[in-house]
Structures are given as C-alpha cells and as structure tokens.
Amino acid sequence: MELFLDSVNFEEIEEAVKLGTLTGLTTTPTFMFRHGITDIDGAIVKLSGMVPSLHIEALGNTVDEIKAEVERIMKLPLKKKPVFKIPVSNHGISACRQLVDKGFEVNIHLVYTLNQAYMAMAAGATYVCPLVGRLHDQGHDAMALIEQAVDTAEWYGYKSKIMVSSVRHPEHVRQALLLGAHACTIPWSVMKMLPQNNLTTVGSEQFLEHTRLMTMKSREVIREANPVCKISGSVFDAIAQMTESRLGAVSIVDDKNQLVGIFTDGDIRRKLKEHGAGFVNMKMSDFTYNKPLTVNADALLYEAVEIFNKHEYDNLIVVENNAPIGMIDVQDLVKMNLLG
C-alpha cells in the first residue's frame, strides 16, 4: 500500500521523508490557510522538491477553469510533474478524462459514495480518494465504501488506485491494509504512531539494558569526579572532596595510592555524634576501615549491578591495580534502568 503524508507543515514533511517509506504528499488549500501560507505557488514549488510525488489541487467551476489552472501550475518551476487533485463532480469527471488523455495523473477526491468512485474510475483517475474520517463522523460505515471501491476496481479491471484519506487514527490504516486499499494518506500525528507499540518499547528497553550489562565495562559509567583522600589527611579534607564531587563517599588511600577504605556521609553523621564538633579536625588515620566493596575497572557492568543488588550500598569504588579510579553511584544505574 502506498503511503502518503497529508500535510503542508514543512517540518513534519522533513521528518516523514526521513522514515524512507513515503510515497508522496497530499495537500489542500485548507492546510495552507491554517498554516498561514500566502504564497501558495511558492509553497507548491518548494514541496515539489521535497517529496517523491506531490498531489495538489486544480480547482475550478468549469472544465475549462480546471484545465486552465493545471496549465498555470505547470508553468511554475516545479521539480517534478504533480498529480492534480480534483473534487468529484460532473465537470470534475470530464476534466479528469481530458487531463488523463493528455498524460496527466489525476486524484479525484471528496468521494463519499460508490457511484462517485465508479465515475472517477471510469474517467481514468489515477487515484480515487474517499474520506473515511468524515464519513465516520456522520455515522457511516466508511470502510464498507473502501471495500466496495477496491472490489469494483479489481472486478472491472480499472487501473485507478483507491486512496484512503481523512484518516483519524492508526486503526483506519490497519483496516485499509486489510481491505486491500492501494494507497493511504495520513497526518503526521498518525504516521509517527504506526511503528510504535508499548510492548515493543518495553522489550526494546529490556534488550538495551541487557546489552549494556553484558558489553559495557565499569570504567565506562564512573562519575567524572573521583573523590580521594589520603589516610594522612583530615576529616575536613574528606568532607571537602565529597562536597566538590557531589558524591556521598570518598575513597581513602595510602601514600602509594592504594585503597585502604571508604568514608561515607553516613560515617560523618555517626562520628560527629560520637566525637562532637572537633571531629572534623581528626585525621583519617584515627579510624579503622573495613575492606570496601570494589569492582575492577574492566569488569562488565553486570558485576557492578550484582554487587549493588546484593549489598544495597549507595556507592561502589572502581579500582585498577587496587587504586581507585572513580565511583559508581547507585542512582546512575537507576537512571539507566539497570536497577529497580
């Protein structure tokens, strides 16, 4: 089924073209009016260079007026020959026949009945365009008309393509596909929904999470700041490192930069209560340290996640040859959807 965008919004058109599935574009004077376009001819010229196929209006109250409008538009510096949209009517059908005989492609639109669709096919219209949304709005079974028009075209061997228009939601597109419609023109709001599904989104996110866990190394997710305090330093030094890094912990190292322990904001609260305000002037060597939780810099990320899940700590020191090169904060993994 050919896929057309129904729009005159240049940003939408550019986004739709990027999908790589667009057959062309349909426009209306109403769209141009709503978007404040006053230079209609200029817009037509620009649009003709943006899409593979452009459907534009050729309006007139008589056959001669419609043909004159086609001739006028063809004198514009178009990038390609457009398909001319003509509302269905007696003079519209006659103009269609004459234009087709001269090698033009015509889209007969504003079709609401099978009889109208039949006359458009008989006149050689390239596209016959029923408006399903407007029919539905008035309580009619619009898709029954699409089915009848498709069957008629195939039964009698008409070359006309049945184009579903006035699309309101993705369900209209699904039904058009099931009924064998040859083309569908839809607004960008509907088109961008077609590849989407909540279950697909959830599955894709899970695949991405698992891929990260099995391919990324711990060194790739450490914070830019690496808060480190020598054991000969003071508590004040450690607090300053925490404040600057905005992490709730600091690695304690010896004179050879080998990891000795970890000092956390929780330790600050506990020792402040134990030692009083003078605690900030104490040396880091005044305290004893348990062996801190670490993960090797080249370990896969899933190892770090396993450690967090098992121990429920807020920070994990990433080491290389037992020297701390950074920290992983549990909130960083939460933001990456790697932890619950």
Protein Blocks (a to p, Z undefined) as FASTA:
>chain_A
ZZddddfbfklmmmmmmnopafbdcddfklmmmnopablmlmmmmmmmmpmbdcdddddf
bfklmmmmmmmmmmpccfbdcdddddddfklmmmmmmmmmnopacddehiabfklmmmmm
mnopabdcddfklmmmnopafklmmmmmmmmmmmnopabdcddehifbfklmmmmmmnop
abdcddfklmmmmmgcfklmmmmmmmmmmmmmmmpcfklmgcfbdcdddfkbcfklmmmm
mmmnopabdcdddfkopafbdcdfklmmmmmmmnommlmmpcfklpccdddddddfklcf
klmmmmmmmnopabdcddeehiafbdcdfklmmmnopaZZ
